[in-house]
């Protein structure tokens, strides 16, 4: 597929941008899904007070425009050769702005921001929530509808938009005034970018992003009127929810010098899932970056969890809706970066060799919970710690304990999913910066007793958004074609006992004991801080 100019057919490309927590990256993809050009810039995080995390909306917009121009220049192609644009973004980071002028009322409030923590705590403890939980339990008993069971277990979290938005409404007078005058738009990063790219013509999001806000009803596939009325959120400010693969409009020609069709908008973990071609029920993806996100394709029904796995819309393309269940561990990359700053090692690439240089961790356990423990323990008050230190403990033992803890959390999330899902796991794909670590990958395969495939593509969110956008314009014809473009970097097979490389296979007696010690360490770290 290409564009004609002066009678010559030009090659076409798909452009994709991923706005992460720390970087904005843009890739230009050809028909083989090979990257022809790239550009990256840093996301500048602002910390106005302890616990508050923000981003400047205008700076983020400038960064977005810069990486698109940079990647297209790097590819040596013309803007008119770009057949589609896909956008993947971090989730649940939002701002509000004046719908007439487009001027934001405040900075982006990040998903990491804790300004809603007190409100979250008081609501979770409130009589209203207790009453709702009881009423939903009764409704579930009477109707056996799983969504009532889900509602009877739901608790609010600071990672959801809800209470950060309530905080903003209470603290920004201009915002309240604009809501009263019907002159306010709310949006996550994707919504803001769509608005800017179309010069204010589009106020929209997609189902994958909406489902990660905490304000969306994944069962009814719409914004939750019940929740909005319960906590007094104005539904009028929320964007229209569109399909993930949808023609959202064209970029205004004044921005890039050409109109590029915007063909997909997607939340980052869901985009990574699509990039990994996890299209079938039971397909599982582990993204190990700043945190670990484990997602399983649950098909056309949302999963109701009793262990804190979150039911998300993976994507909606045409009439097809695919749901995911997600568990996460917040501090994977954080723990490794912290160890590097302590100078336990100088280069991350050395950590595998360091871990394999000792037979075991010498009884040392590391608990990776700088921001509490997520599913299945769900304790925001847990602390990070080393336990079992001895005079004989070396740096290599500490590094091994840290890497082991990442694989142990993977096993814990995996087992929680197996217990809850009753869905046979079909395949496991791994991506993200931390999956470059062979020790973690091999130990994860050993502990879950499953083959784990590491992809050659490292930026899966970017690729997933590109795939959806490309399918939308016929650049790629089918999902089968996308699967053929997949190129695994390495497959990690679970190994039995009797290995000679310092690792330990399956769940040999040795690893059962180490895992039990680590689980004991986890329990001792719980409820360390009293947080809301």
ZAMARGU-4260 file (C-alpha; in steps of 0.2 Angstrom, whole numbers, plus 5000, padded with zeros to 4 digits):
<rodrens>
0) 5000/5000/5000 | 5007/5017/4996 | 5003/5035/4990 | 5006/5041/4972 | 5015/5056/4968
5) 5021/5062/4951 | 5015/5045/4944 | 5027/5035/4956 | 5021/5024/4969 | 5028/5028/4986
10) 5030/5016/5000 | 5018/5018/5015 | 5021/5017/5034 | 5012/5017/5050 | 5017/5029/5064
15) 5015/5025/5082 | 5018/5035/5098 | 5019/5028/5116 | 5018/5040/5130 | 5025/5031/5145
20) 5028/5036/5163 | 5046/5041/5160 | 5048/5043/5141 | 5038/5047/5125 | 5044/5037/5110
25) 5039/5036/5092 | 5042/5023/5079 | 5039/5022/5060 | 5035/5004/5055 | 5035/4996/5038
30) 5025/4982/5032 | 5037/4969/5040 | 5034/4978/5057 | 5052/4983/5056 | 5056/5000/5064
35) 5062/5012/5050 | 5064/5028/5061 | 5063/5032/5080 | 5064/5047/5091 | 5062/5047/5110
40) 5061/5061/5123 | 5060/5061/5142 | 5043/5064/5151 | 5047/5078/5164 | 5038/5073/5181
45) 5035/5087/5193 | 5034/5084/5212 | 5026/5100/5219 | 5024/5092/5236 | 5029/5075/5243
50) 5016/5062/5236 | 5011/5073/5222 | 5016/5069/5204 | 5011/5080/5189 | 5016/5084/5171
55) 5014/5100/5162 | 5001/5097/5148 | 5009/5109/5136 | 5026/5102/5138 | 5019/5084/5135
60) 5011/5090/5119 | 5027/5099/5113 | 5036/5082/5117 | 5023/5072/5107 | 5025/5084/5092
65) 5044/5083/5093 | 5046/5064/5093 | 5034/5062/5078 | 5044/5075/5068 | 5061/5067/5074
70) 5055/5049/5070 | 5049/5054/5052 | 5065/5063/5049 | 5075/5048/5056 | 5066/5036/5044
75) 5070/5048/5029 | 5051/5048/5024 | 5039/5061/5020 | 5024/5065/5031 | 5012/5061/5016
80) 5019/5043/5017 | 5011/5040/5034 | 4995/5030/5031 | 4990/5029/5050 | 4994/5035/5067
85) 4992/5025/5083 | 4993/5031/5100 | 4997/5021/5116 | 4997/5030/5133 | 5000/5027/5152
90) 4983/5025/5160 | 4973/5035/5173 | 4984/5051/5171 | 4972/5066/5168 | 4969/5084/5166
95) 4954/5096/5164 | 4953/5111/5152 | 4942/5125/5145 | 4933/5118/5130 | 4932/5135/5121
100) 4951/5140/5123 | 4959/5123/5126 | 4969/5130/5141 | 4971/5117/5155 | 4965/5122/5173
105) 4979/5112/5181 | 4994/5100/5177 | 4991/5082/5173 | 4989/5073/5189 | 4998/5056/5187
110) 4992/5039/5191 | 5006/5038/5204 | 4999/5054/5213 | 4993/5051/5231 | 4983/5067/5233
115) 4967/5057/5234 | 4973/5045/5247 | 4964/5052/5262 | 4948/5053/5252 | 4950/5035/5246
120) 4953/5029/5264 | 4938/5038/5271 | 4927/5031/5257 | 4933/5014/5259 | 4929/5014/5278
125) 4912/5024/5275 | 4895/5017/5280 | 4890/5021/5262 | 4903/5008/5255 | 4898/4995/5269
130) 4879/4997/5264 | 4884/4996/5245 | 4894/4980/5248 | 4880/4972/5258 | 4866/4977/5245
135) 4877/4970/5231 | 4880/4954/5241 | 4861/4952/5242 | 4858/4956/5224 | 4872/4943/5219
140) 4863/4930/5230 | 4846/4933/5222 | 4852/4935/5204 | 4869/4926/5203 | 4875/4940/5192
145) 4894/4941/5194 | 4894/4960/5191 | 4885/4961/5208 | 4898/4950/5216 | 4912/4962/5209
150) 4903/4977/5216 | 4902/4969/5233 | 4921/4967/5234 | 4926/4984/5225 | 4937/4996/5235
155) 4943/5013/5228 | 4962/5015/5224 | 4973/5030/5222 | 4978/5023/5205 | 4960/5026/5199
160) 4955/5043/5193 | 4940/5045/5204 | 4946/5053/5220 | 4960/5063/5212 | 4947/5071/5201
165) 4936/5074/5216 | 4951/5082/5224 | 4954/5093/5209 | 4935/5098/5208 | 4936/5103/5227
170) 4953/5113/5225 | 4953/5122/5208 | 4940/5136/5208 | 4941/5139/5189 | 4937/5121/5186
175) 4922/5121/5197 | 4916/5137/5188 | 4919/5129/5171 | 4909/5113/5176 | 4894/5124/5182
180) 4895/5134/5165 | 4896/5118/5155 | 4913/5124/5148 | 4924/5110/5155 | 4933/5095/5146
185) 4940/5080/5156 | 4953/5068/5148 | 4967/5057/5151 | 4983/5059/5140 | 4975/5051/5125
190) 4960/5063/5126 | 4971/5078/5127 | 4982/5073/5113 | 4967/5069/5102 | 4960/5086/5106
195) 4976/5095/5102 | 4980/5085/5086 | 4962/5089/5079 | 4963/5107/5085 | 4948/5105/5097
200) 4937/5095/5085 | 4938/5078/5095 | 4934/5075/5113 | 4936/5056/5115 | 4944/5041/5122
205) 4944/5022/5119 | 4937/5008/5129 | 4954/5002/5135 | 4958/5019/5142 | 4941/5022/5149
210) 4941/5005/5158 | 4957/5009/5168 | 4949/5025/5176 | 4938/5017/5189 | 4924/5028/5183
215) 4919/5016/5169 | 4907/5001/5170 | 4916/4987/5160 | 4900/4976/5162 | 4888/4989/5154
220) 4902/4997/5143 | 4899/5015/5148 | 4903/5028/5161 | 4896/5023/5177 | 4881/5034/5181
225) 4879/5026/5198 | 4897/5029/5203 | 4896/5047/5196 | 4880/5051/5206 | 4887/5042/5222
230) 4903/5053/5223 | 4896/5068/5214 | 4906/5068/5198 | 4899/5078/5183 | 4896/5065/5169
235) 4895/5080/5156 | 4914/5083/5157 | 4918/5065/5152 | 4924/5061/5134 | 4915/5050/5121
240) 4920/5032/5122 | 4925/5025/5105 | 4931/5009/5098 | 4950/5006/5100 | 4952/5004/5082
245) 4942/5019/5076 | 4945/5033/5064 | 4946/5047/5077 | 4949/5061/5064 | 4965/5068/5055
250) 4979/5078/5062 | 4977/5096/5058 | 4989/5099/5043 | 4996/5115/5052 | 5005/5103/5065
255) 5015/5091/5054 | 5012/5098/5036 | 5001/5084/5031 | 4984/5076/5038 | 4988/5059/5045
260) 4972/5048/5050 | 4972/5044/5068 | 4967/5026/5068 | 4970/5019/5086 | 4970/5025/5104
265) 4975/5012/5117 | 4980/5010/5135 | 4998/5005/5136 | 4996/4987/5144 | 4982/4983/5133
270) 4992/4989/5118 | 5007/4978/5123 | 4995/4963/5124 | 4990/4967/5106 | 5008/4969/5101
275) 5012/4952/5108 | 4997/4945/5097 | 4989/4938/5113 | 4972/4937/5104 | 4965/4921/5111
280) 4957/4916/5128 | 4971/4911/5140 | 4985/4920/5131 | 4996/4929/5144 | 5008/4943/5144
285) 5020/4948/5157 | 5027/4966/5155 | 5042/4969/5167 | 5046/4988/5167 | 5045/5000/5182
290) 5032/4988/5188 | 5026/4971/5183 | 5009/4969/5174 | 5003/4952/5171 | 4987/4951/5159
295) 4977/4937/5153 | 4965/4937/5139 | 4948/4932/5147 | 4938/4933/5130 | 4922/4942/5128
300) 4917/4942/5147 | 4925/4953/5161 | 4932/4943/5175 | 4925/4945/5192 | 4940/4944/5205
305) 4940/4941/5223 | 4959/4943/5224 | 4961/4961/5217 | 4964/4957/5199 | 4957/4971/5189
310) 4944/4968/5174 | 4949/4978/5160 | 4943/4981/5142 | 4958/4975/5132 | 4951/4982/5115
315) 4935/4984/5106 | 4938/4983/5087 | 4922/4982/5076 | 4909/4972/5086 | 4922/4962/5095
320) 4926/4966/5114 | 4941/4957/5122 | 4943/4958/5141 | 4958/4956/5151 | 4961/4952/5169
325) 4976/4961/5176 | 4987/4959/5192 | 5002/4970/5195 | 5018/4971/5206 | 5023/4990/5207
330) 5041/4989/5211 | 5050/4978/5198 | 5062/4990/5189 | 5061/5002/5204 | 5070/4989/5215
335) 5083/4985/5202 | 5087/5004/5199 | 5088/5006/5218 | 5101/4992/5219 | 5111/5001/5205
340) 5110/5017/5215 | 5117/5008/5230 | 5131/5002/5219 | 5127/4984/5221 | 5132/4983/5203
345) 5137/4996/5189 | 5128/4989/5174 | 5111/4980/5174 | 5118/4968/5161 | 5130/4961/5174
350) 5116/4956/5186 | 5112/4939/5178 | 5130/4933/5179 | 5131/4940/5197 | 5116/4930/5202
355) 5122/4914/5193 | 5140/4916/5202 | 5133/4910/5218 | 5123/4894/5221 | 5109/4902/5231
360) 5105/4919/5240 | 5113/4912/5256 | 5096/4913/5265 | 5093/4931/5260 | 5076/4936/5255
365) 5071/4953/5247 | 5053/4960/5248 | 5051/4972/5233 | 5037/4983/5241 | 5042/5001/5240
370) 5024/5006/5236 | 5015/4992/5246 | 5010/4975/5240 | 4997/4973/5226 | 4986/4957/5222
375) 4984/4945/5230 | 4990/4953/5246 | 4983/4970/5243 | 4992/4979/5257 | 4997/4997/5254
380) 5006/4998/5271 | 5019/4984/5267 | 5037/4990/5267 | 5052/4984/5257 | 5066/4975/5266
385) 5080/4962/5266 | 5079/4948/5278 | 5091/4934/5283 | 5107/4945/5281 | 5123/4936/5288
390) 5141/4941/5289 | 5144/4929/5274 | 5132/4939/5263 | 5140/4946/5248 | 5134/4958/5234
395) 5130/4943/5223 | 5119/4936/5236 | 5109/4952/5238 | 5108/4954/5219 | 5102/4936/5217
400) 5089/4939/5231 | 5082/4955/5222 | 5081/4946/5205 | 5073/4930/5214 | 5060/4942/5221
405) 5054/4948/5204 | 5052/4930/5198 | 5043/4925/5215 | 5031/4939/5212 | 5028/4933/5194
410) 5024/4916/5201 | 5012/4923/5214 | 5003/4933/5201 | 5002/4918/5190 | 4995/4907/5203
415) 4982/4919/5208 | 4976/4920/5190 | 4976/4901/5188 | 4966/4899/5205 | 4953/4912/5200
420) 4952/4910/5181 | 4948/4892/5177 | 4955/4896/5160 | 4969/4886/5153 | 4985/4897/5150
425) 4989/4895/5132 | 5005/4904/5130 | 5016/4917/5140 | 5025/4931/5132 | 5036/4943/5141
430) 5042/4961/5137 | 5048/4977/5145 | 5066/4982/5150 | 5068/4970/5164 | 5064/4954/5154
435) 5081/4957/5146 | 5088/4948/5162 | 5090/4930/5158 | 5091/4925/5176 | 5073/4932/5180
440) 5066/4925/5164 | 5073/4907/5167 | 5068/4907/5185 | 5050/4913/5180 | 5049/4899/5167
445) 5055/4886/5181 | 5043/4892/5194 | 5028/4893/5183 | 5033/4876/5174 | 5029/4884/5157
450) 5038/4890/5142 | 5040/4909/5142 | 5044/4918/5126 | 5054/4934/5125 | 5050/4945/5110
455) 5063/4954/5099 | 5053/4970/5100 | 5055/4979/5116 | 5042/4992/5114 | 5027/4982/5113
460) 5014/4996/5118 | 5020/5006/5102 | 5019/4990/5091 | 5002/4986/5098 | 4995/5003/5094
465) 5003/5002/5077 | 4995/4985/5073 | 4978/4991/5077 | 4980/5007/5067 | 4988/4997/5052
470) 4973/4985/5052 | 4961/5000/5052 | 4968/5006/5035 | 4972/4989/5027 | 4991/4991/5029
475) 4990/4974/5037 | 4976/4962/5032 | 4973/4951/5046 | 4979/4945/5064 | 4986/4930/5056
480) 4998/4941/5046 | 5003/4950/5062 | 5007/4933/5070 | 5018/4929/5056 | 5028/4946/5059
485) 5032/4940/5077 | 5050/4936/5080 | 5054/4929/5097 | 5071/4934/5104 | 5073/4918/5115
490) 5062/4905/5122 | 5064/4900/5140 | 5060/4882/5144 | 5057/4876/5162 | 5071/4865/5167
495) 5071/4850/5179 | 5082/4848/5194 | 5100/4844/5191 | 5105/4860/5182 | 5123/4865/5182
500) 5122/4884/5178 | 5118/4889/5196 | 5099/4890/5193 | 5087/4878/5200 | 5073/4870/5190
505) 5055/4866/5192 | 5050/4867/5210 | 5063/4856/5217 | 5064/4854/5235 | 5077/4868/5236
510) 5066/4881/5228 | 5050/4876/5238 | 5060/4880/5254 | 5067/4897/5247 | 5049/4902/5241
515) 5042/4897/5258 | 5055/4908/5267 | 5051/4922/5255 | 5033/4921/5258 | 5036/4922/5277
520) 5047/4938/5274 | 5032/4945/5264 | 5020/4942/5279 | 5033/4950/5291 | 5033/4966/5280
525) 5015/4969/5280 | 5006/4983/5289 | 5022/4991/5292 | 5015/5009/5288 | 4998/5014/5293
530) 4991/5022/5277 | 4974/5027/5273
</rodrens>
